[in-house]
Amino acid sequence: MSKKLEIRWHGRAGQGAVTAAKTLAELISQEEGIYAQGFAVYGAEKRGAPVVAFTRVDEKPIRDHSEYMEPDIVLLLDPTLMGLVDVKEGLKKDGKVIINTAFPKDEVVKELGLEDYEVYVIDANRISIEALGRAIPNTPMIGALAKITGLFTKEQVANGVVELLKEAGKFPEKIIEGNKKAIEEAYEEVK
């Protein structure tokens, strides 16, 4: 893994973008033993309002807590935000974009003008509905991110998230197992 990585998450309040950014930071800190931070910038948003979250990773202590970044990776958790947010904003020339959508990748690339970027699609809503009973795409998106970056193996990311959920002590076993299943499935299905 590169010793420095910046990730921007776009979603809507209630979809877990903030939780995903923080969870990924915790996983990286624990597994890789390097510095990571996950945070969001938002006001008093209500469920459904657009949210932006961030994950930074570095081998040195991270002193920058601003929302300004040139991300290596941008994740779009809500397909209804396609065209409403500029996923290319600040994205590095060799950047990657992961989009939660049921549409074919070539259609998404053309629609959003992403021909110059590495683009991946995953139907995280379908996966989370099947695994958890509702559309909360954050853990499938973590699984997809792990796969395309090589940050973690499927087992590392799934087991790491399970441990974090167990440590939180507020999730029933059914939800924990559903998240594990969603991560594993997304890891296999991302294209």
C-alpha positions in Angstrom: 0.0 0.0 0.0 1.1 3.5 -0.7 2.2 5.2 2.5 -0.1 8.2 1.8 -3.7 7.9 0.7 -6.6 10.4 0.5 -10.2 9.2 0.1 -13.4 11.2 -0.3 -16.8 9.7 0.3 -20.0 11.2 -1.1 -23.4 10.0 0.2 -26.5 11.0 1.9 -27.1 11.3 5.7 -28.2 7.9 7.0 -26.2 5.8 4.4 -23.1 5.5 6.6 -20.6 7.6 4.6 -19.2 9.1 7.9 -19.2 5.7 9.6 -17.4 4.2 6.6 -14.7 6.9 6.6 -14.0 6.4 10.3 -14.2 2.6 10.1 -11.7 2.4 7.3 -9.4 4.7 9.2 -9.6 2.4 12.3 -9.0 -0.7 10.2 -6.0 0.8 8.5 -4.5 1.9 11.8 -5.0 -1.5 13.4 -4.0 -3.7 10.4 -1.2 -1.5 8.9 0.1 0.2 12.0 0.2 3.6 10.3 -1.7 6.8 10.9 -5.2 7.3 9.6 -8.1 9.6 10.2 -11.7 9.6 9.2 -14.0 12.6 9.5 -16.8 14.4 7.9 -17.9 18.0 7.2 -21.5 18.6 7.6 -24.0 20.7 9.5 -27.3 19.7 11.0 -28.2 17.5 8.1 -31.3 15.4 8.2 -31.6 11.9 6.8 -31.2 12.1 3.0 -29.1 15.4 2.8 -25.8 15.1 0.9 -22.8 14.4 3.1 -19.1 14.4 2.4 -16.7 12.3 4.5 -12.9 11.8 4.3 -10.2 9.3 5.1 -6.6 10.2 5.2 -3.7 7.7 5.6 0.0 8.5 6.1 3.1 6.9 7.6 3.6 10.2 9.5 1.3 11.8 12.0 -1.6 13.6 10.2 -1.8 17.2 11.2 -4.2 18.4 8.4 -7.8 18.1 9.5 -9.2 20.2 6.6 -11.6 19.1 4.0 -9.3 20.2 1.2 -7.6 17.2 -0.4 -6.6 15.8 -3.7 -8.1 12.4 -3.3 -6.6 9.2 -4.7 -10.0 7.6 -4.5 -13.6 9.0 -4.5 -16.6 6.8 -3.5 -20.2 7.7 -4.5 -22.5 5.9 -2.1 -25.8 7.2 -3.5 -26.5 6.8 -7.2 -28.9 9.7 -7.1 -25.9 12.0 -6.5 -24.5 11.1 -9.9 -24.4 14.4 -11.8 -25.2 16.4 -8.6 -21.7 16.2 -7.1 -18.5 16.6 -9.0 -16.6 13.3 -8.2 -13.7 14.6 -10.3 -13.2 17.7 -8.1 -9.5 17.6 -7.0 -9.2 13.9 -8.0 -5.6 13.0 -8.9 -5.0 12.2 -12.6 -4.5 8.5 -11.8 -7.4 8.5 -9.4 -10.0 5.8 -8.9 -13.8 6.3 -8.6 -16.1 3.6 -7.0 -19.8 4.2 -7.7 -22.8 2.4 -6.1 -25.0 1.8 -9.1 -26.9 -0.9 -10.9 -26.0 0.8 -14.3 -23.3 -0.7 -16.5 -19.8 0.8 -16.0 -19.5 2.1 -19.6 -22.8 4.1 -19.2 -21.7 5.7 -15.9 -18.2 6.6 -17.3 -19.8 8.3 -20.3 -22.5 10.0 -18.3 -20.1 11.5 -15.8 -17.2 12.1 -18.1 -14.8 9.8 -16.3 -13.0 8.4 -19.3 -9.6 9.6 -17.9 -10.1 7.7 -14.6 -10.1 4.2 -13.3 -13.8 3.6 -12.6 -15.5 0.7 -10.7 -19.2 0.0 -10.1 -20.9 -2.1 -7.5 -24.6 -2.5 -6.8 -24.1 -1.8 -3.0 -27.7 -1.0 -2.5 -28.8 -4.5 -3.7 -26.1 -6.2 -1.7 -27.0 -4.3 1.5 -30.8 -4.9 1.0 -30.2 -8.6 0.6 -27.7 -8.9 3.5 -29.2 -6.3 6.0 -32.8 -5.8 4.8 -32.3 -2.1 3.9 -30.1 0.0 1.7 -27.1 1.0 3.8 -24.3 0.8 1.2 -21.3 1.7 3.5 -20.0 -1.7 4.3 -20.3 -3.1 0.7 -18.4 0.0 -0.4 -15.7 -0.7 2.1 -15.5 -4.3 0.7 -15.2 -2.9 -2.9 -12.6 -0.4 -1.9 -10.5 -3.1 -0.2 -10.6 -5.2 -3.3 -9.6 -2.5 -5.8 -6.9 -0.9 -3.7 -5.5 -4.2 -2.3 -5.5 -2.6 1.1 -7.0 -5.8 2.7 -7.8 -9.3 1.7 -11.5 -10.3 1.7 -11.0 -12.0 5.1 -9.0 -9.1 6.6 -11.7 -6.5 5.8 -14.7 -8.6 6.7 -13.2 -9.9 10.0 -11.8 -6.4 10.8 -15.3 -4.8 10.4 -16.9 -7.6 12.4 -14.4 -7.0 15.3 -15.1 -3.2 15.2 -18.9 -3.8 15.2 -18.5 -6.2 18.1 -16.4 -3.8 20.1 -19.0 -1.1 19.6 -21.4 -3.4 21.5 -24.6 -2.0 20.1 -25.2 -4.3 17.1 -27.1 -7.6 17.2 -25.3 -10.7 15.8 -27.7 -10.7 12.8 -26.5 -7.2 11.8 -22.9 -8.1 12.3 -23.2 -11.2 10.2 -25.1 -9.3 7.5 -22.4 -6.7 7.3 -19.8 -9.4 7.0 -21.8 -11.0 4.1 -22.2 -7.6 2.4 -18.5 -6.9 2.5 -17.5 -10.3 1.2 -20.1 -10.2 -1.6 -19.0 -6.7 -2.7 -15.4 -7.7 -2.6 -16.2 -10.4 -5.2 -18.6 -8.4 -7.3 -16.9 -5.0 -7.8 -16.1 -4.4 -11.5 
